[in-house]
Amino acid sequence: MQRLGRVLHISPSMNIIVKSETIPKIGQTVVDDNLTIVGKVFDIIGPTSSPYVAVKPSIKEPRKLANKQLYIIPSKRRKEKK
């Protein structure tokens, strides 16, 4: 589990906007501090030095996440056969 960043607000389209500490990959799973899945990375906005991440929520009340810390679960890499 890797820290993604803190939730800034919920957009009018109900996406969760996070001030990111790292640059995640599109589609990575996002969880809260209780390891509850809250959504998936939908978009990355802004410069690479200070990115914002839009998370498409999979929970009913994303507004409850305001100012909370979110995390990403690193995707498992498939081992290539040689």
Secondary structure, 3 states (H helix, E strand, C coil): CEEEEEEEEECCCCCEEEEECCCCCCCCEEECCCCCEEEEEEEEECCCCCCEEEEEECCCCHHHHCCCEEEEECCCCCCCCC
